[in-house]
Amino acid sequence: MDKKVHSTAEILANLKLAGGRVQSLESIKNVMLNIVEQSDSKDALQAICAAGRKLCKARYVFVQVLDRSGKYLRIGSQVGLTEKEANLRLEVSKEGITGRCIRERATQNVLDVSTDKDFIRCLPGVRSALAIPLFSHNKLIGAFNLESTKAA
């Protein structure tokens, strides 16, 4: 089944967020699945990161991409990170909420990171986190992350 490829404007229009809270995790996941298939995906991902930060009032919004070995995630598009933070590398097999998202191939919506055993404090002030796995042609390629300094 062919997936419809959306323009960046259509993707942003379909991103359903209200009052700083995700209205539908499934709608965001579907939006992200469409992004990775289009030719202007880097620009679209950067626009989605900026929109996610503004609409969700998230402090940090970024896309992490698996390296060729599939063992590590590196940050691609991002908003809110310092240069040092943007160069962090995550070992998928044992680290973090995003690592769990990749290992389980499932969205992780953590309302209070202080109660999550996998949370790693890499970014200052984070209180809630959302990690959504990204696939391209049924292959896991990374994760979309929103991290907020406010409890969800």
JOSUL-V394431 format. One record per residue. N is the residue number from 0. OMEGA is omega in degrees with one decimal (* if undefined). NEAR is the number of other C-alpha atoms within 10 Angstrom. D_LAST is the distance of its C-alpha to the last C-alpha in Angstrom with 2 decimals. Layout:
# JOSUL-V394431
{{N;OMEGA;NEAR;D_LAST} {N;OMEGA;NEAR;D_LAST}}
This chain:
# JOSUL-V394431
{{0;179.0;3;35.77} {1;175.9;5;35.18} {2;176.7;9;31.75} {3;177.8;9;31.83} {4;-177.0;16;31.22} {5;173.1;16;29.37} {6;178.0;16;29.89} {7;-179.9;19;27.22} {8;178.7;10;27.29} {9;179.8;11;26.89} {10;179.7;21;23.96} {11;179.3;16;22.15} {12;-178.1;10;23.20} {13;179.5;14;21.81} {14;-171.6;21;18.34} {15;179.6;17;16.42} {16;-179.7;17;13.29} {17;175.0;11;12.69} {18;178.4;9;11.06} {19;-179.0;15;8.82} {20;179.2;14;7.30} {21;-179.6;19;9.49} {22;-178.9;13;12.14} {23;177.9;12;14.01} {24;-178.9;17;13.59} {25;179.7;13;17.33} {26;177.7;15;18.18} {27;179.3;18;16.61} {28;179.2;18;18.41} {29;177.3;14;21.58} {30;-178.3;21;21.40} {31;177.8;24;21.21} {32;179.2;20;24.07} {33;-177.1;20;26.18} {34;-173.6;24;25.67} {35;-178.9;19;27.21} {36;-172.6;16;30.33} {37;-173.4;15;31.33} {38;-179.5;11;33.70} {39;-172.5;12;31.60} {40;179.8;16;28.58} {41;177.8;14;28.22} {42;179.9;13;28.07} {43;179.5;22;25.73} {44;178.1;22;23.31} {45;178.0;18;23.43} {46;177.8;19;22.88} {47;177.2;26;19.86} {48;179.6;23;18.39} {49;179.4;20;19.17} {50;178.3;18;17.83} {51;179.1;25;14.49} {52;-178.0;22;14.22} {53;-173.3;13;15.41} {54;-178.4;16;13.70} {55;-175.9;19;10.13} {56;177.3;18;10.71} {57;179.6;26;10.28} {58;-177.4;20;12.73} {59;177.2;22;14.25} {60;-177.5;29;15.14} {61;174.3;26;18.02} {62;176.2;24;20.20} {63;-175.9;25;21.82} {64;176.4;20;25.22} {65;174.0;22;27.23} {66;-176.5;13;30.55} {67;-179.1;9;33.82} {68;-176.3;7;33.89} {69;-177.5;15;30.50} {70;-175.2;13;29.80} {71;173.0;18;27.74} {72;172.9;24;25.02} {73;-178.1;17;25.56} {74;175.2;20;23.53} {75;177.0;17;25.00} {76;-179.2;21;23.40} {77;172.4;23;20.77} {78;173.9;21;19.42} {79;-177.5;16;18.52} {80;171.0;15;20.32} {81;178.5;10;23.54} {82;179.3;8;26.60} {83;179.4;7;26.49} {84;-178.7;12;22.86} {85;179.3;17;23.77} {86;177.7;12;26.66} {87;178.2;11;24.81} {88;-176.5;14;25.80} {89;175.3;18;23.99} {90;-172.7;15;26.12} {91;-171.3;19;24.80} {92;-175.4;13;26.66} {93;-172.5;12;24.95} {94;162.5;14;22.11} {95;177.4;19;18.37} {96;178.4;24;15.55} {97;174.9;30;17.24} {98;177.3;25;20.53} {99;176.1;20;19.41} {100;-179.8;22;18.32} {101;-178.7;25;21.88} {102;-177.3;14;23.65} {103;-177.5;11;22.25} {104;-175.6;17;22.27} {105;176.4;15;19.05} {106;176.2;22;15.51} {107;178.5;20;13.07} {108;-174.8;19;9.38} {109;-176.2;19;8.14} {110;179.5;16;4.93} {111;-175.0;15;7.12} {112;-179.6;21;9.95} {113;179.7;14;12.27} {114;-176.4;10;12.92} {115;-176.2;13;13.81} {116;-177.7;9;17.56} {117;-176.4;15;17.68} {118;175.6;20;15.41} {119;-178.7;14;17.77} {120;177.1;12;17.17} {121;-176.1;10;18.87} {122;-175.3;14;16.89} {123;170.4;10;16.50} {124;-176.7;12;13.43} {125;178.5;22;10.88} {126;177.2;18;7.92} {127;-175.8;21;5.94} {128;175.2;25;8.38} {129;177.6;23;9.91} {130;-177.2;27;13.72} {131;179.7;25;16.13} {132;179.2;27;19.81} {133;-179.8;28;22.43} {134;171.5;19;25.91} {135;-177.9;14;29.16} {136;179.4;11;32.07} {137;177.4;8;30.43} {138;177.7;8;30.14} {139;-177.5;16;26.90} {140;-178.8;19;26.76} {141;-177.4;28;23.37} {142;173.9;26;19.61} {143;-175.2;27;17.26} {144;169.9;25;14.30} {145;178.7;24;11.33} {146;-174.1;26;10.01} {147;174.9;25;8.06} {148;176.4;16;9.17} {149;175.7;15;6.27} {150;-178.5;13;3.80} {151;*;16;0.00}}
